[in-house]
Amino acid sequence: MRNLQETHLNRARASLRQALSWYGYLRKSGQLSSHPELAGLMKPELEALNSTLNKLDSNVIRIAAFGLVSRGKSAVLNALLGEKILQTGPLNGVTQWPRSVRWQPGGKVLVELIDTPGLDEIEGESRADMAREVVSQADLILFIVSGDITRTEYQALLELRRSQKPLILVFNKIDLYPDTDQGAIYQNLQQLGAGNPQGKPLLPDEIVMVAAEPAPMEVRVEWSDGRVSYEWETPPPQVDELKETILNILNREGRSLLALNALIQARNAEAAIAQKTIDLREQEAENIIWQFTKYKALAVMLNPIAFLDILGGTVADLALIRALARLYGLPMTSYEAGKILKTILFSSGGLLLGELGSSLLLGLGKSTAAITSGDNPSNITAFAGSAIAQAGIAGYGAYSVGKAAQVYLEKGCTWGQLGASSVIQEILSQVDQNTILYRLRQELGLKL
């Protein structure tokens, strides 16, 4: 298992280095010189890729605690640390900004614990932006509740579920509930924690009950002289189960979590770069598509040999896809362009496949008319009619391929063996059923 995790880390590092080297090549080769403003627009994403690679190399796993105010987020993290480092108090909103502290449980794994403000505090939009930034950096999320889950709390939980990060639901202040109620609380959290009424119940290591700051208890004290007095004592924190759960997850799949989160961030950064590039070069792309549309229509119309029409049209479509990729500065080989073209053909409701069939039939008719035109001059008219019809169909096909290719490139898909999407798929295909990553496999796979 450890060797597999190291493999996942190495694959993620190689993927990020490939992405950074590609964009570095574009800058050095002068492909960005025609749009110098694009280099500036890409700067935040390139910095994010570099930061993500550095995080991989440092091998630090980030765990972020989220929840509404007064749920005890800081207290839970203090209890894990074994000392009161993060400020706590009876007032709402003690934590105003995200704060991180280092934690080295067991003396092996290095963890960064991130404390966050309450999700329901004032300045909602700015805090939402801050929360999204912390979530994007986190490898594991602790969502802390301390009673019946409110509507606001449930919506926040759904939002965190959509972030595609492994999540542990932590029920704090369990010492305030009698043993008879704890079983019912656990079952209720299993269903709610799934994120929707139809979702699968949480696994045993996805829900933990703790008492980070147990309420003081009145203790009867009997003295040697027969006196009896009563004192208030605070029991020690009850977080051993949470600590053990976190350690089990980190030992079992911590490096894989680190690799997967880095790849998701890389994929998002590359998607943002692709979107900015496409927005900036929209008119140039439209000109290229129309140029190839005219050339393909003209070549097909003038060519008298049927099968060369099909071959030439396919070559033109592949060239169009590669031309768009070069315009956008996205890595693309002939093989990868062929994969996109194949996907486009089979996802267009048969329209483009119909173009191939129609082109073949019209091309055969055109070829026959061309061969027999010497014997019967009227066949020249038939040749012209077939050629014009075939040219129209071919032009439509080229335009459709160009627009569809734009959509695929616009999604920021990364192609090749070390593309972020490919490596994500590779990691997800190798996770065991008893891992927390296995639960996310289907959802993450649908986002590829």
C-alpha positions as CSV (number, residue, x, y, z in Angstrom):
1,M,0.0,0.0,0.0
2,R,2.8,2.4,0.9
3,N,4.6,1.7,-2.4
4,L,1.3,2.4,-4.3
5,Q,1.0,5.7,-2.5
6,E,4.5,6.7,-3.4
7,T,3.7,5.8,-7.0
8,H,0.7,8.1,-6.9
9,L,2.8,10.9,-5.5
10,N,5.5,10.4,-8.2
11,R,2.9,10.3,-11.0
12,A,1.3,13.6,-9.7
13,R,4.7,15.3,-9.5
14,A,5.5,14.2,-13.1
15,S,2.1,15.5,-14.3
16,L,2.6,18.9,-12.7
17,R,6.2,19.2,-14.0
18,Q,5.0,18.4,-17.5
19,A,2.3,21.1,-17.4
20,L,4.8,23.7,-16.1
21,S,7.3,22.7,-18.7
22,W,4.7,23.0,-21.5
23,Y,3.7,26.5,-20.5
24,G,7.4,27.4,-20.0
25,Y,8.0,26.2,-23.6
26,L,5.2,28.4,-24.9
27,R,6.8,31.4,-23.3
28,K,10.3,30.7,-24.5
29,S,9.2,29.7,-28.1
30,G,7.4,33.0,-28.5
31,Q,4.0,31.5,-29.0
32,L,2.6,34.0,-26.4
33,S,4.2,37.0,-28.0
34,S,1.2,37.7,-30.3
35,H,-0.9,38.2,-27.1
36,P,1.5,39.5,-24.3
37,E,-1.6,40.1,-22.1
38,L,-2.2,36.4,-22.1
39,A,1.0,35.8,-20.2
40,G,-0.2,38.1,-17.5
41,L,-3.6,36.5,-17.4
42,M,-2.0,33.1,-16.9
43,K,0.3,34.2,-14.1
44,P,-2.1,33.3,-11.2
45,E,-2.7,29.8,-12.5
46,L,1.0,29.2,-13.2
47,E,1.8,30.3,-9.7
48,A,-0.9,27.9,-8.4
49,L,0.8,25.1,-10.3
50,N,4.2,25.9,-8.8
51,S,2.7,26.2,-5.3
52,T,0.9,22.9,-5.7
53,L,4.2,21.1,-6.9
54,N,6.0,22.6,-3.9
55,K,3.3,21.3,-1.6
56,L,3.7,17.8,-3.0
57,D,7.5,18.0,-2.5
58,S,7.1,19.1,1.1
59,N,4.8,16.1,1.8
60,V,2.6,18.1,4.2
61,I,-1.1,17.0,4.4
62,R,-3.6,19.7,5.1
63,I,-6.7,19.1,7.2
64,A,-9.2,21.9,7.5
65,A,-12.0,22.2,10.1
66,F,-15.3,23.8,9.0
67,G,-18.6,24.4,10.7
68,L,-20.9,27.0,12.0
69,V,-20.1,29.3,14.9
70,S,-20.0,27.9,18.4
71,R,-19.5,24.3,17.2
72,G,-16.1,24.0,18.8
73,K,-13.8,23.9,15.7
74,S,-10.9,25.5,17.5
75,A,-11.5,23.3,20.6
76,V,-11.4,20.1,18.6
77,L,-8.1,21.1,16.9
78,N,-6.6,22.1,20.3
79,A,-7.6,18.7,21.7
80,L,-5.9,17.0,18.8
81,L,-2.8,19.1,19.4
82,G,-2.8,18.3,23.1
83,E,-2.4,22.0,24.0
84,K,-4.5,25.2,23.8
85,I,-2.9,27.0,20.8
86,L,-6.0,28.3,19.0
87,Q,-8.2,30.8,20.8
88,T,-11.5,29.6,22.1
89,G,-14.2,31.4,24.0
90,P,-18.0,31.8,24.8
91,L,-18.5,34.5,22.2
92,N,-19.4,33.8,18.6
93,G,-16.8,34.4,15.9
94,V,-13.6,34.1,18.0
95,T,-11.8,32.8,14.9
96,Q,-11.9,35.7,12.4
97,W,-9.4,34.4,9.8
98,P,-8.1,31.0,8.8
99,R,-5.1,30.0,11.0
100,S,-2.9,27.0,10.6
101,V,-0.7,25.0,13.0
102,R,1.6,22.1,12.5
103,W,0.8,18.7,14.0
104,Q,2.9,15.6,13.9
105,P,0.8,12.7,15.3
106,G,2.8,9.6,16.0
107,G,6.0,11.4,15.1
108,K,5.8,10.4,11.5
109,V,3.2,12.1,9.4
110,L,3.4,15.9,9.1
111,V,0.0,17.6,9.1
112,E,-1.1,21.2,8.8
113,L,-4.4,21.8,10.8
114,I,-6.4,24.8,9.5
115,D,-8.9,26.5,11.7
116,T,-11.6,28.6,9.9
117,P,-14.2,31.2,10.8
118,G,-17.8,30.1,11.2
119,L,-19.6,29.6,7.9
120,D,-22.6,31.5,9.0
121,E,-20.9,34.7,10.2
122,I,-21.4,38.1,8.7
123,E,-19.7,39.3,5.5
124,G,-21.1,36.2,3.9
125,E,-19.6,36.6,0.4
126,S,-16.1,37.3,1.5
127,R,-16.1,34.5,3.9
128,A,-17.5,32.2,1.2
129,D,-14.6,33.1,-1.0
130,M,-12.2,32.5,1.8
131,A,-13.8,29.1,2.6
132,R,-13.5,28.0,-1.1
133,E,-9.8,28.9,-1.1
134,V,-9.2,26.9,2.1
135,V,-11.2,23.9,0.7
136,S,-9.2,23.9,-2.5
137,Q,-6.0,23.6,-0.5
138,A,-7.3,21.0,2.0
139,D,-6.6,17.3,1.5
140,L,-9.1,16.2,4.2
141,I,-12.0,18.1,5.7
142,L,-13.4,17.9,9.3
143,F,-17.0,19.2,9.3
144,I,-17.9,19.8,13.0
145,V,-21.4,19.9,14.4
146,S,-22.7,19.8,18.0
147,G,-26.4,19.2,17.9
148,D,-29.3,18.9,15.5
149,I,-28.1,19.9,12.0
150,T,-29.8,23.2,10.9
151,R,-30.8,24.0,7.4
152,T,-27.8,26.4,7.1
153,E,-25.5,23.6,8.4
154,Y,-26.9,21.1,5.9
155,Q,-26.5,23.5,3.0
156,A,-22.9,24.1,4.1
157,L,-22.3,20.3,4.2
158,L,-23.7,19.9,0.7
159,E,-21.4,22.6,-0.6
160,L,-18.4,20.9,1.0
161,R,-19.5,17.6,-0.5
162,R,-19.4,19.2,-3.9
163,S,-15.8,20.2,-3.4
164,Q,-14.9,16.5,-4.0
165,K,-12.8,16.2,-0.9
166,P,-12.9,13.4,1.6
167,L,-14.8,14.5,4.7
168,I,-15.1,13.3,8.3
169,L,-18.3,14.4,10.1
170,V,-17.3,15.2,13.7
171,F,-20.1,15.5,16.3
172,N,-18.7,17.6,19.2
173,K,-20.0,18.0,22.7
174,I,-21.3,14.4,22.8
175,D,-20.8,14.5,26.6
176,L,-24.0,16.6,26.8
177,Y,-26.1,13.7,25.6
178,P,-27.0,10.5,27.5
179,D,-25.8,7.1,26.1
180,T,-29.4,6.2,25.1
181,D,-29.5,9.2,22.6
182,Q,-26.0,8.7,21.1
183,G,-27.1,5.7,19.0
184,A,-29.9,7.7,17.4
185,I,-27.6,10.7,16.8
186,Y,-25.1,8.4,15.1
187,Q,-27.7,6.9,12.7
188,N,-29.1,10.3,11.9
189,L,-25.7,11.7,11.1
190,Q,-25.0,8.7,8.8
191,Q,-27.9,9.6,6.6
192,L,-27.4,13.4,6.7
193,G,-23.7,13.2,6.2
194,A,-24.2,11.4,2.9
195,G,-25.0,14.8,1.4
196,N,-28.5,14.0,0.0
197,P,-31.4,11.8,1.1
198,Q,-30.6,9.1,-1.6
199,G,-26.8,9.1,-0.8
200,K,-25.1,6.2,0.8
201,P,-24.7,6.3,4.6
202,L,-21.3,7.3,5.9
203,L,-18.7,4.7,6.5
204,P,-17.5,4.0,10.1
205,D,-14.3,6.2,9.6
206,E,-16.3,9.1,8.2
207,I,-18.2,9.9,11.3
208,V,-16.7,10.4,14.8
209,M,-18.1,11.6,18.1
210,V,-15.9,13.7,20.4
211,A,-16.0,16.0,23.4
212,A,-13.3,18.5,22.8
213,E,-14.0,20.6,26.0
214,P,-16.2,18.4,28.2
215,A,-18.5,20.3,30.6
216,P,-17.3,20.5,34.2
217,M,-18.7,17.8,36.5
218,E,-19.6,18.1,40.2
219,V,-17.5,15.7,42.2
220,R,-18.2,14.5,45.8
221,V,-15.0,14.7,47.9
222,E,-14.9,12.8,51.2
223,W,-12.1,14.0,53.5
224,S,-10.3,11.9,56.2
225,D,-11.9,13.8,59.0
226,G,-15.3,12.8,57.8
227,R,-16.1,16.1,56.0
228,V,-17.8,16.0,52.6
229,S,-17.5,18.7,50.0
230,Y,-18.3,19.1,46.4
231,E,-16.0,20.4,43.7
232,W,-16.1,21.1,40.0
233,E,-13.7,19.1,37.8
234,T,-13.3,19.3,34.0
235,P,-12.8,15.8,32.4
236,P,-10.0,15.4,29.8
237,P,-10.9,15.8,26.1
238,Q,-12.4,12.8,24.4
239,V,-10.8,12.9,21.0
240,D,-8.8,9.6,20.9
241,E,-11.2,8.1,18.4
242,L,-10.9,11.1,16.1
243,K,-7.1,11.0,16.3
244,E,-7.0,7.3,15.6
245,T,-9.4,7.7,12.6
246,I,-7.3,10.5,11.1
247,L,-4.1,8.4,11.6
248,N,-5.6,5.4,10.0
249,I,-6.7,7.4,6.9
250,L,-3.3,9.1,6.6
251,N,-1.3,5.8,7.0
252,R,-3.6,4.0,4.6
253,E,-4.1,6.6,1.9
254,G,-2.6,9.9,3.0
255,R,-0.1,10.3,0.1
256,S,-2.7,9.3,-2.4
257,L,-5.0,12.0,-1.0
258,L,-2.1,14.4,-1.4
259,A,-1.5,13.4,-5.0
260,L,-5.2,13.5,-5.9
261,N,-5.8,16.9,-4.5
262,A,-2.7,18.3,-6.3
263,L,-4.0,16.9,-9.6
264,I,-7.4,18.3,-9.1
265,Q,-5.9,21.7,-8.4
266,A,-3.7,21.3,-11.5
267,R,-6.6,20.3,-13.6
268,N,-8.6,23.4,-12.4
269,A,-5.7,25.7,-13.1
270,E,-5.2,24.3,-16.6
271,A,-8.9,24.6,-17.2
272,A,-8.8,28.3,-16.2
273,I,-5.8,28.9,-18.5
274,A,-7.7,27.3,-21.4
275,Q,-10.8,29.4,-20.7
276,K,-8.8,32.6,-20.6
277,T,-7.0,31.7,-23.8
278,I,-10.2,30.9,-25.6
279,D,-11.9,34.1,-24.5
280,L,-8.9,36.1,-25.7
281,R,-8.5,34.4,-29.0
282,E,-12.2,33.9,-29.9
283,Q,-12.1,35.9,-33.1
284,E,-8.9,34.2,-34.3
285,A,-10.4,30.8,-33.7
286,E,-13.6,31.7,-35.6
287,N,-11.4,32.9,-38.6
288,I,-9.5,29.6,-38.5
289,I,-12.7,27.5,-38.4
290,W,-14.2,29.4,-41.4
291,Q,-10.9,29.2,-43.3
292,F,-10.8,25.4,-42.9
293,T,-14.5,25.2,-43.7
294,K,-13.9,26.9,-47.1
295,Y,-10.8,25.0,-47.9
296,K,-12.4,21.6,-47.2
297,A,-15.5,22.4,-49.1
298,L,-13.5,23.6,-52.1
299,A,-11.1,20.6,-52.1
300,V,-14.0,18.1,-51.8
301,M,-15.9,19.9,-54.6
302,L,-13.0,19.8,-57.1
303,N,-11.7,16.3,-56.3
304,P,-13.2,13.7,-58.7
305,I,-12.2,10.6,-56.7
306,A,-14.7,9.5,-54.1
307,F,-12.5,7.8,-51.5
308,L,-10.0,10.7,-51.6
309,D,-12.8,13.0,-50.6
310,I,-13.3,11.0,-47.3
311,L,-9.6,10.8,-46.7
312,G,-8.9,14.4,-47.5
313,G,-11.8,15.6,-45.4
314,T,-10.6,13.6,-42.4
315,V,-7.1,15.0,-42.7
316,A,-8.6,18.5,-42.9
317,D,-10.6,18.0,-39.7
318,L,-7.5,16.7,-37.9
319,A,-5.5,19.7,-39.2
320,L,-8.3,22.0,-38.0
321,I,-8.2,20.5,-34.5
322,R,-4.4,20.9,-34.3
323,A,-4.5,24.4,-35.6
324,L,-7.0,25.4,-32.8
325,A,-4.8,23.7,-30.2
326,R,-1.7,25.6,-31.5
327,L,-3.7,28.9,-31.4
328,Y,-4.7,28.2,-27.8
329,G,-1.2,27.1,-26.8
330,L,-2.5,23.7,-25.6
331,P,-0.5,20.5,-26.0
332,M,-1.8,18.3,-28.8
333,T,-0.4,15.5,-30.9
334,S,-1.9,13.9,-34.0
335,Y,-2.9,10.9,-32.0
336,E,-4.7,13.1,-29.4
337,A,-6.4,15.1,-32.2
338,G,-7.6,11.8,-33.7
339,K,-9.1,10.8,-30.3
340,I,-11.0,14.2,-30.1
341,L,-12.2,13.8,-33.7
342,K,-13.5,10.2,-32.9
343,T,-15.2,11.5,-29.8
344,I,-16.8,14.3,-31.8
345,L,-18.0,11.9,-34.5
346,F,-19.7,9.6,-32.0
347,S,-21.2,12.3,-29.8
348,S,-22.9,14.4,-32.4
349,G,-26.0,12.3,-32.9
350,G,-24.8,10.8,-36.1
351,L,-24.8,14.1,-38.0
352,L,-21.1,14.0,-38.8
353,L,-21.3,10.2,-39.5
354,G,-24.1,11.1,-41.8
355,E,-21.7,13.5,-43.5
356,L,-19.3,10.7,-44.2
357,G,-22.0,8.5,-45.7
358,S,-23.5,11.3,-47.8
359,S,-20.0,12.3,-48.9
360,L,-19.3,8.8,-50.0
361,L,-22.5,8.4,-52.0
362,L,-22.2,11.8,-53.6
363,G,-18.6,11.2,-54.2
364,L,-19.3,8.0,-56.0
365,G,-21.9,9.7,-58.1
366,K,-19.5,12.6,-58.8
367,S,-16.7,10.1,-59.8
368,T,-19.1,8.3,-62.2
369,A,-20.2,11.6,-63.7
370,A,-16.6,12.7,-64.2
371,I,-15.6,9.4,-65.8
372,T,-18.5,9.4,-68.3
373,S,-18.5,13.1,-69.0
374,G,-16.6,12.6,-72.2
375,D,-19.3,10.3,-73.6
376,N,-22.2,12.4,-72.4
377,P,-21.7,16.1,-71.9
378,S,-24.9,16.3,-69.8
379,N,-23.0,14.4,-67.1
380,I,-21.0,17.5,-66.4
381,T,-24.1,19.0,-65.0
382,A,-24.6,16.0,-62.8
383,F,-20.9,16.2,-61.7
384,A,-21.4,19.9,-60.8
385,G,-24.6,19.2,-58.8
386,S,-23.0,16.4,-56.8
387,A,-19.9,18.4,-56.2
388,I,-21.8,21.4,-54.9
389,A,-24.0,19.3,-52.6
390,Q,-21.0,17.4,-51.3
391,A,-19.0,20.6,-50.8
392,G,-21.9,22.0,-48.7
393,I,-22.1,18.9,-46.6
394,A,-18.3,18.9,-46.2
395,G,-18.2,22.5,-45.2
396,Y,-20.9,22.0,-42.6
397,G,-19.0,19.0,-41.2
398,A,-15.8,21.1,-40.9
399,Y,-17.6,23.9,-39.1
400,S,-19.2,21.4,-36.8
401,V,-15.9,19.7,-36.0
402,G,-14.3,23.1,-35.4
403,K,-17.0,24.3,-32.9
404,A,-17.1,20.9,-31.2
405,A,-13.3,21.0,-30.8
406,Q,-13.5,24.4,-29.3
407,V,-15.8,23.0,-26.6
408,Y,-13.5,20.2,-25.8
409,L,-10.4,22.5,-25.6
410,E,-12.4,25.0,-23.6
411,K,-13.0,22.5,-20.9
412,G,-9.3,22.5,-20.3
413,C,-9.0,18.8,-20.9
414,T,-5.4,17.6,-20.5
415,W,-4.3,14.9,-22.9
416,G,-1.6,12.3,-22.9
417,Q,-0.2,9.8,-20.4
418,L,0.8,12.4,-17.8
419,G,-2.2,14.7,-18.2
420,A,-3.9,15.6,-14.9
421,S,-7.2,14.0,-15.9
422,S,-5.4,10.8,-17.0
423,V,-3.4,10.5,-13.8
424,I,-6.6,11.2,-11.7
425,Q,-8.3,8.3,-13.5
426,E,-5.3,6.1,-13.0
427,I,-5.2,6.7,-9.2
428,L,-9.0,6.2,-8.8
429,S,-8.8,2.9,-10.7
430,Q,-6.3,1.6,-8.1
431,V,-7.9,2.6,-4.8
432,D,-9.2,-0.2,-2.5
433,Q,-12.8,-0.5,-1.4
434,N,-11.9,0.1,2.3
435,T,-10.5,3.6,1.5
436,I,-12.2,6.9,1.9
437,L,-11.1,7.7,-1.7
438,Y,-13.2,4.8,-3.0
439,R,-16.3,6.7,-1.9
440,L,-15.3,9.6,-4.1
441,R,-14.3,7.6,-7.1
442,Q,-17.6,7.8,-9.0
443,E,-18.1,11.5,-8.4
444,L,-14.5,12.4,-9.3
445,G,-14.6,10.2,-12.3
446,L,-17.7,12.0,-13.7
447,K,-15.8,15.3,-13.6
448,L,-13.0,14.1,-15.9
